[in-house]
Amino acid sequence: MSGRPNFPTIVKEKAGAHHKHASSLLSVLLSKINTYRLREFADGSEL
């Protein structure tokens, strides 16, 4: 059980790094979606 307390911190660090990476990917995706929607709106197909 000596190595047990270290495990959650390792998981937290990995999850934190993954979350940062995922959030950056998500922001890129959201900006692409927003650009696409703006383009559609400017095109008049949404109206």
N, CA, C and O atoms as a Tripos MOL2 file, in Angstrom:
@<TRIPOS>MOLECULE
protein
  188   187    47     0     0
PROTEIN
NO_CHARGES

@<TRIPOS>ATOM
      1 N           0.8330   -1.2060    0.0000 N.3       1 MET1
      2 CA          0.0000    0.0000    0.0000 C.3       1 MET1
      3 C           0.8690    1.2580    0.0000 C.2       1 MET1
      4 O           0.3400    2.3700    0.0210 O.2       1 MET1
      5 N           2.1890    1.0990   -0.0230 N.am      2 SER2
      6 CA          3.0580    2.2700    0.0680 C.3       2 SER2
      7 C           2.9860    3.1070   -1.2120 C.2       2 SER2
      8 O           3.0840    4.3330   -1.1660 O.2       2 SER2
      9 N           2.8140    2.4390   -2.3460 N.am      3 GLY3
     10 CA          2.7590    3.1720   -3.6130 C.3       3 GLY3
     11 C           1.3760    3.7030   -3.9410 C.2       3 GLY3
     12 O           1.1840    4.3740   -4.9550 O.2       3 GLY3
     13 N           0.4250    3.4050   -3.0920 N.am      4 ARG4
     14 CA         -0.9650    3.7720   -3.3850 C.3       4 ARG4
     15 C          -1.2290    5.2870   -3.3950 C.2       4 ARG4
     16 O          -1.8860    5.7740   -4.3150 O.2       4 ARG4
     17 N          -0.7360    6.0510   -2.3980 N.am      5 PRO5
     18 CA         -1.0360    7.4850   -2.3650 C.3       5 PRO5
     19 C          -0.5040    8.2540   -3.5740 C.2       5 PRO5
     20 O          -1.0460    9.3060   -3.9150 O.2       5 PRO5
     21 N           0.5370    7.7540   -4.2240 N.am      6 ASN6
     22 CA          1.0890    8.4500   -5.3830 C.3       6 ASN6
     23 C           0.1920    8.3300   -6.6060 C.2       6 ASN6
     24 O           0.2040    9.1870   -7.4890 O.2       6 ASN6
     25 N          -0.5770    7.2650   -6.6430 N.am      7 PHE7
     26 CA         -1.3730    6.9680   -7.8370 C.3       7 PHE7
     27 C          -2.3620    8.0750   -8.2130 C.2       7 PHE7
     28 O          -2.3910    8.4760   -9.3770 O.2       7 PHE7
     29 N          -3.1720    8.5840   -7.2820 N.am      8 PRO8
     30 CA         -4.1430    9.6350   -7.6400 C.3       8 PRO8
     31 C          -3.4840   10.8910   -8.1910 C.2       8 PRO8
     32 O          -4.0290   11.5310   -9.0910 O.2       8 PRO8
     33 N          -2.3160   11.2540   -7.6620 N.am      9 THR9
     34 CA         -1.6580   12.4680   -8.1460 C.3       9 THR9
     35 C          -1.1840   12.2700   -9.5800 C.2       9 THR9
     36 O          -1.2770   13.1840  -10.3990 O.2       9 THR9
     37 N          -0.6730   11.0740   -9.8850 N.am     10 ILE10
     38 CA         -0.2510   10.7790  -11.2610 C.3      10 ILE10
     39 C          -1.4490   10.8720  -12.1970 C.2      10 ILE10
     40 O          -1.3640   11.4550  -13.2780 O.2      10 ILE10
     41 N          -2.5570   10.2950  -11.7720 N.am     11 VAL11
     42 CA         -3.7720   10.3340  -12.5870 C.3      11 VAL11
     43 C          -4.2360   11.7730  -12.7770 C.2      11 VAL11
     44 O          -4.6450   12.1660  -13.8700 O.2      11 VAL11
     45 N          -4.1670   12.5540  -11.6990 N.am     12 LYS12
     46 CA         -4.5920   13.9560  -11.7810 C.3      12 LYS12
     47 C          -3.7220   14.7210  -12.7650 C.2      12 LYS12
     48 O          -4.2230   15.5090  -13.5670 O.2      12 LYS12
     49 N          -2.4000   14.4810  -12.6990 N.am     13 GLU13
     50 CA         -1.4880   15.1780  -13.6080 C.3      13 GLU13
     51 C          -1.7790   14.7980  -15.0540 C.2      13 GLU13
     52 O          -1.8350   15.6570  -15.9340 O.2      13 GLU13
     53 N          -1.9650   13.5050  -15.2880 N.am     14 LYS14
     54 CA         -2.2480   13.0510  -16.6500 C.3      14 LYS14
     55 C          -3.5840   13.6000  -17.1310 C.2      14 LYS14
     56 O          -3.7080   14.0350  -18.2760 O.2      14 LYS14
     57 N          -4.5820   13.5780  -16.2540 N.am     15 ALA15
     58 CA         -5.9030   14.0880  -16.6220 C.3      15 ALA15
     59 C          -5.8310   15.5830  -16.8900 C.2      15 ALA15
     60 O          -6.4850   16.0850  -17.8050 O.2      15 ALA15
     61 N          -5.0360   16.2990  -16.0940 N.am     16 GLY16
     62 CA         -4.8920   17.7380  -16.2860 C.3      16 GLY16
     63 C          -4.2590   18.0450  -17.6310 C.2      16 GLY16
     64 O          -4.7180   18.9370  -18.3440 O.2      16 GLY16
     65 N          -3.2020   17.3120  -17.9860 N.am     17 ALA17
     66 CA         -2.5420   17.5250  -19.2670 C.3      17 ALA17
     67 C          -3.4910   17.1960  -20.4080 C.2      17 ALA17
     68 O          -3.5580   17.9180  -21.4030 O.2      17 ALA17
     69 N          -4.2250   16.0990  -20.2550 N.am     18 HIS18
     70 CA         -5.1700   15.6970  -21.2970 C.3      18 HIS18
     71 C          -6.2820   16.7240  -21.4190 C.2      18 HIS18
     72 O          -6.7360   17.0250  -22.5230 O.2      18 HIS18
     73 N          -6.7230   17.2630  -20.2870 N.am     19 HIS19
     74 CA         -7.8070   18.2500  -20.3060 C.3      19 HIS19
     75 C          -7.3530   19.5170  -21.0180 C.2      19 HIS19
     76 O          -8.1100   20.1050  -21.7890 O.2      19 HIS19
     77 N          -6.1090   19.9380  -20.7580 N.am     20 LYS20
     78 CA         -5.5850   21.1280  -21.4380 C.3      20 LYS20
     79 C          -5.5670   20.8870  -22.9390 C.2      20 LYS20
     80 O          -5.9950   21.7420  -23.7150 O.2      20 LYS20
     81 N          -5.0730   19.7230  -23.3480 N.am     21 HIS21
     82 CA         -4.9850   19.3850  -24.7680 C.3      21 HIS21
     83 C          -6.3760   19.3310  -25.3840 C.2      21 HIS21
     84 O          -6.5980   19.8510  -26.4770 O.2      21 HIS21
     85 N          -7.3050   18.7060  -24.6850 N.am     22 ALA22
     86 CA         -8.6630   18.5570  -25.2020 C.3      22 ALA22
     87 C          -9.3520   19.9090  -25.3050 C.2      22 ALA22
     88 O         -10.0840   20.1600  -26.2620 O.2      22 ALA22
     89 N          -9.1280   20.7810  -24.3270 N.am     23 SER23
     90 CA         -9.7870   22.0880  -24.3520 C.3      23 SER23
     91 C          -9.2480   22.9290  -25.5020 C.2      23 SER23
     92 O          -9.9980   23.6880  -26.1160 O.2      23 SER23
     93 N          -7.9470   22.8020  -25.8020 N.am     24 SER24
     94 CA         -7.3960   23.5550  -26.9270 C.3      24 SER24
     95 C          -7.9710   23.0260  -28.2330 C.2      24 SER24
     96 O          -8.2990   23.8040  -29.1290 O.2      24 SER24
     97 N          -8.0960   21.7090  -28.3460 N.am     25 LEU25
     98 CA         -8.7100   21.1190  -29.5380 C.3      25 LEU25
     99 C         -10.1580   21.5680  -29.6640 C.2      25 LEU25
    100 O         -10.6360   21.8670  -30.7590 O.2      25 LEU25
    101 N         -10.8510   21.6130  -28.5250 N.am     26 LEU26
    102 CA        -12.2580   21.9990  -28.5300 C.3      26 LEU26
    103 C         -12.4140   23.4520  -28.9560 C.2      26 LEU26
    104 O         -13.3350   23.7830  -29.7040 O.2      26 LEU26
    105 N         -11.5220   24.3230  -28.4870 N.am     27 SER27
    106 CA        -11.6200   25.7360  -28.8550 C.3      27 SER27
    107 C         -11.3740   25.9120  -30.3510 C.2      27 SER27
    108 O         -12.0280   26.7270  -31.0010 O.2      27 SER27
    109 N         -10.4320   25.1490  -30.8920 N.am     28 VAL28
    110 CA        -10.1760   25.2050  -32.3390 C.3      28 VAL28
    111 C         -11.4130   24.7480  -33.0970 C.2      28 VAL28
    112 O         -11.8180   25.3680  -34.0800 O.2      28 VAL28
    113 N         -12.0060   23.6570  -32.6270 N.am     29 LEU29
    114 CA        -13.2020   23.1240  -33.2760 C.3      29 LEU29
    115 C         -14.3470   24.1210  -33.2020 C.2      29 LEU29
    116 O         -15.0650   24.3220  -34.1820 O.2      29 LEU29
    117 N         -14.5220   24.7520  -32.0340 N.am     30 LEU30
    118 CA        -15.5970   25.7270  -31.8630 C.3      30 LEU30
    119 C         -15.3900   26.9240  -32.7770 C.2      30 LEU30
    120 O         -16.3490   27.4280  -33.3610 O.2      30 LEU30
    121 N         -14.1520   27.3850  -32.9070 N.am     31 SER31
    122 CA        -13.8950   28.5290  -33.7790 C.3      31 SER31
    123 C         -14.1900   28.1600  -35.2310 C.2      31 SER31
    124 O         -14.6970   28.9840  -35.9920 O.2      31 SER31
    125 N         -13.8730   26.9250  -35.6160 N.am     32 LYS32
    126 CA        -14.1780   26.4820  -36.9830 C.3      32 LYS32
    127 C         -15.6850   26.4270  -37.1970 C.2      32 LYS32
    128 O         -16.1830   26.8400  -38.2440 O.2      32 LYS32
    129 N         -16.4070   25.9180  -36.2090 N.am     33 ILE33
    130 CA        -17.8690   25.8400  -36.3140 C.3      33 ILE33
    131 C         -18.4610   27.2420  -36.4010 C.2      33 ILE33
    132 O         -19.3640   27.4920  -37.2000 O.2      33 ILE33
    133 N         -17.9470   28.1640  -35.5700 N.am     34 ASN34
    134 CA        -18.4450   29.5360  -35.5920 C.3      34 ASN34
    135 C         -18.1840   30.1870  -36.9430 C.2      34 ASN34
    136 O         -19.0460   30.8900  -37.4700 O.2      34 ASN34
    137 N         -17.0020   29.9580  -37.5060 N.am     35 THR35
    138 CA        -16.6750   30.5160  -38.8130 C.3      35 THR35
    139 C         -17.6310   29.9670  -39.8670 C.2      35 THR35
    140 O         -18.1160   30.7050  -40.7240 O.2      35 THR35
    141 N         -17.8960   28.6630  -39.7940 N.am     36 TYR36
    142 CA        -18.7990   28.0290  -40.7540 C.3      36 TYR36
    143 C         -20.2060   28.6000  -40.6260 C.2      36 TYR36
    144 O         -20.8660   28.8690  -41.6300 O.2      36 TYR36
    145 N         -20.6630   28.7840  -39.3920 N.am     37 ARG37
    146 CA        -22.0100   29.3210  -39.1730 C.3      37 ARG37
    147 C         -22.0970   30.7610  -39.6500 C.2      37 ARG37
    148 O         -23.0950   31.1580  -40.2520 O.2      37 ARG37
    149 N         -21.0650   31.5400  -39.3890 N.am     38 LEU38
    150 CA        -21.0590   32.9310  -39.8490 C.3      38 LEU38
    151 C         -21.1050   32.9650  -41.3720 C.2      38 LEU38
    152 O         -21.7970   33.7900  -41.9680 O.2      38 LEU38
    153 N         -20.3610   32.0590  -41.9870 N.am     39 ARG39
    154 CA        -20.3460   31.9970  -43.4470 C.3      39 ARG39
    155 C         -21.7410   31.6430  -43.9680 C.2      39 ARG39
    156 O         -22.2260   32.2400  -44.9290 O.2      39 ARG39
    157 N         -22.3770   30.6640  -43.3190 N.am     40 GLU40
    158 CA        -23.7310   30.2670  -43.7270 C.3      40 GLU40
    159 C         -24.7010   31.4270  -43.5480 C.2      40 GLU40
    160 O         -25.5550   31.6790  -44.3970 O.2      40 GLU40
    161 N         -24.5510   32.1310  -42.4210 N.am     41 PHE41
    162 CA        -25.4510   33.2440  -42.1310 C.3      41 PHE41
    163 C         -25.2540   34.3620  -43.1530 C.2      41 PHE41
    164 O         -26.2200   34.9650  -43.6200 O.2      41 PHE41
    165 N         -23.9940   34.6330  -43.4940 N.am     42 ALA42
    166 CA        -23.6980   35.6780  -44.4760 C.3      42 ALA42
    167 C         -24.2000   35.2570  -45.8570 C.2      42 ALA42
    168 O         -24.5620   36.0960  -46.6820 O.2      42 ALA42
    169 N         -24.2140   33.9620  -46.0890 N.am     43 ASP43
    170 CA        -24.6700   33.4420  -47.3780 C.3      43 ASP43
    171 C         -26.1830   33.5760  -47.5040 C.2      43 ASP43
    172 O         -26.7160   33.6500  -48.6110 O.2      43 ASP43
    173 N         -26.8700   33.6070  -46.3660 N.am     44 GLY44
    174 CA        -28.3170   33.7760  -46.3890 C.3      44 GLY44
    175 C         -29.0670   32.4570  -46.3860 C.2      44 GLY44
    176 O         -30.2950   32.4500  -46.4730 O.2      44 GLY44
    177 N         -28.3590   31.3420  -46.2870 N.am     45 SER45
    178 CA        -29.0340   30.0360  -46.3030 C.3      45 SER45
    179 C         -29.7170   29.7630  -44.9640 C.2      45 SER45
    180 O         -30.6740   28.9920  -44.8970 O.2      45 SER45
    181 N         -29.2160   30.4060  -43.8820 N.am     46 GLU46
    182 CA        -29.8350   30.2140  -42.5640 C.3      46 GLU46
    183 C         -31.1610   30.9570  -42.4870 C.2      46 GLU46
    184 O         -32.0810   30.5160  -41.7970 O.2      46 GLU46
    185 N         -31.2660   32.0700  -43.1820 N.am     47 LEU47
    186 CA        -32.5010   32.8460  -43.1590 C.3      47 LEU47
    187 C         -33.4850   32.1960  -44.1140 C.2      47 LEU47
    188 O         -34.6080   32.6770  -44.2650 O.2      47 LEU47
@<TRIPOS>BOND
     1     1     2 1
     2     2     3 1
     3     3     4 2
     4     3     5 am
     5     5     6 1
     6     6     7 1
     7     7     8 2
     8     7     9 am
     9     9    10 1
    10    10    11 1
    11    11    12 2
    12    11    13 am
    13    13    14 1
    14    14    15 1
    15    15    16 2
    16    15    17 am
    17    17    18 1
    18    18    19 1
    19    19    20 2
    20    19    21 am
    21    21    22 1
    22    22    23 1
    23    23    24 2
    24    23    25 am
    25    25    26 1
    26    26    27 1
    27    27    28 2
    28    27    29 am
    29    29    30 1
    30    30    31 1
    31    31    32 2
    32    31    33 am
    33    33    34 1
    34    34    35 1
    35    35    36 2
    36    35    37 am
    37    37    38 1
    38    38    39 1
    39    39    40 2
    40    39    41 am
    41    41    42 1
    42    42    43 1
    43    43    44 2
    44    43    45 am
    45    45    46 1
    46    46    47 1
    47    47    48 2
    48    47    49 am
    49    49    50 1
    50    50    51 1
    51    51    52 2
    52    51    53 am
    53    53    54 1
    54    54    55 1
    55    55    56 2
    56    55    57 am
    57    57    58 1
    58    58    59 1
    59    59    60 2
    60    59    61 am
    61    61    62 1
    62    62    63 1
    63    63    64 2
    64    63    65 am
    65    65    66 1
    66    66    67 1
    67    67    68 2
    68    67    69 am
    69    69    70 1
    70    70    71 1
    71    71    72 2
    72    71    73 am
    73    73    74 1
    74    74    75 1
    75    75    76 2
    76    75    77 am
    77    77    78 1
    78    78    79 1
    79    79    80 2
    80    79    81 am
    81    81    82 1
    82    82    83 1
    83    83    84 2
    84    83    85 am
    85    85    86 1
    86    86    87 1
    87    87    88 2
    88    87    89 am
    89    89    90 1
    90    90    91 1
    91    91    92 2
    92    91    93 am
    93    93    94 1
    94    94    95 1
    95    95    96 2
    96    95    97 am
    97    97    98 1
    98    98    99 1
    99    99   100 2
   100    99   101 am
   101   101   102 1
   102   102   103 1
   103   103   104 2
   104   103   105 am
   105   105   106 1
   106   106   107 1
   107   107   108 2
   108   107   109 am
   109   109   110 1
   110   110   111 1
   111   111   112 2
   112   111   113 am
   113   113   114 1
   114   114   115 1
   115   115   116 2
   116   115   117 am
   117   117   118 1
   118   118   119 1
   119   119   120 2
   120   119   121 am
   121   121   122 1
   122   122   123 1
   123   123   124 2
   124   123   125 am
   125   125   126 1
   126   126   127 1
   127   127   128 2
   128   127   129 am
   129   129   130 1
   130   130   131 1
   131   131   132 2
   132   131   133 am
   133   133   134 1
   134   134   135 1
   135   135   136 2
   136   135   137 am
   137   137   138 1
   138   138   139 1
   139   139   140 2
   140   139   141 am
   141   141   142 1
   142   142   143 1
   143   143   144 2
   144   143   145 am
   145   145   146 1
   146   146   147 1
   147   147   148 2
   148   147   149 am
   149   149   150 1
   150   150   151 1
   151   151   152 2
   152   151   153 am
   153   153   154 1
   154   154   155 1
   155   155   156 2
   156   155   157 am
   157   157   158 1
   158   158   159 1
   159   159   160 2
   160   159   161 am
   161   161   162 1
   162   162   163 1
   163   163   164 2
   164   163   165 am
   165   165   166 1
   166   166   167 1
   167   167   168 2
   168   167   169 am
   169   169   170 1
   170   170   171 1
   171   171   172 2
   172   171   173 am
   173   173   174 1
   174   174   175 1
   175   175   176 2
   176   175   177 am
   177   177   178 1
   178   178   179 1
   179   179   180 2
   180   179   181 am
   181   181   182 1
   182   182   183 1
   183   183   184 2
   184   183   185 am
   185   185   186 1
   186   186   187 1
   187   187   188 2
@<TRIPOS>SUBSTRUCTURE
     1 MET1         2 RESIDUE 1 A MET
     2 SER2         6 RESIDUE 1 A SER
     3 GLY3        10 RESIDUE 1 A GLY
     4 ARG4        14 RESIDUE 1 A ARG
     5 PRO5        18 RESIDUE 1 A PRO
     6 ASN6        22 RESIDUE 1 A ASN
     7 PHE7        26 RESIDUE 1 A PHE
     8 PRO8        30 RESIDUE 1 A PRO
     9 THR9        34 RESIDUE 1 A THR
    10 ILE10       38 RESIDUE 1 A ILE
    11 VAL11       42 RESIDUE 1 A VAL
    12 LYS12       46 RESIDUE 1 A LYS
    13 GLU13       50 RESIDUE 1 A GLU
    14 LYS14       54 RESIDUE 1 A LYS
    15 ALA15       58 RESIDUE 1 A ALA
    16 GLY16       62 RESIDUE 1 A GLY
    17 ALA17       66 RESIDUE 1 A ALA
    18 HIS18       70 RESIDUE 1 A HIS
    19 HIS19       74 RESIDUE 1 A HIS
    20 LYS20       78 RESIDUE 1 A LYS
    21 HIS21       82 RESIDUE 1 A HIS
    22 ALA22       86 RESIDUE 1 A ALA
    23 SER23       90 RESIDUE 1 A SER
    24 SER24       94 RESIDUE 1 A SER
    25 LEU25       98 RESIDUE 1 A LEU
    26 LEU26      102 RESIDUE 1 A LEU
    27 SER27      106 RESIDUE 1 A SER
    28 VAL28      110 RESIDUE 1 A VAL
    29 LEU29      114 RESIDUE 1 A LEU
    30 LEU30      118 RESIDUE 1 A LEU
    31 SER31      122 RESIDUE 1 A SER
    32 LYS32      126 RESIDUE 1 A LYS
    33 ILE33      130 RESIDUE 1 A ILE
    34 ASN34      134 RESIDUE 1 A ASN
    35 THR35      138 RESIDUE 1 A THR
    36 TYR36      142 RESIDUE 1 A TYR
    37 ARG37      146 RESIDUE 1 A ARG
    38 LEU38      150 RESIDUE 1 A LEU
    39 ARG39      154 RESIDUE 1 A ARG
    40 GLU40      158 RESIDUE 1 A GLU
    41 PHE41      162 RESIDUE 1 A PHE
    42 ALA42      166 RESIDUE 1 A ALA
    43 ASP43      170 RESIDUE 1 A ASP
    44 GLY44      174 RESIDUE 1 A GLY
    45 SER45      178 RESIDUE 1 A SER
    46 GLU46      182 RESIDUE 1 A GLU
    47 LEU47      186 RESIDUE 1 A LEU
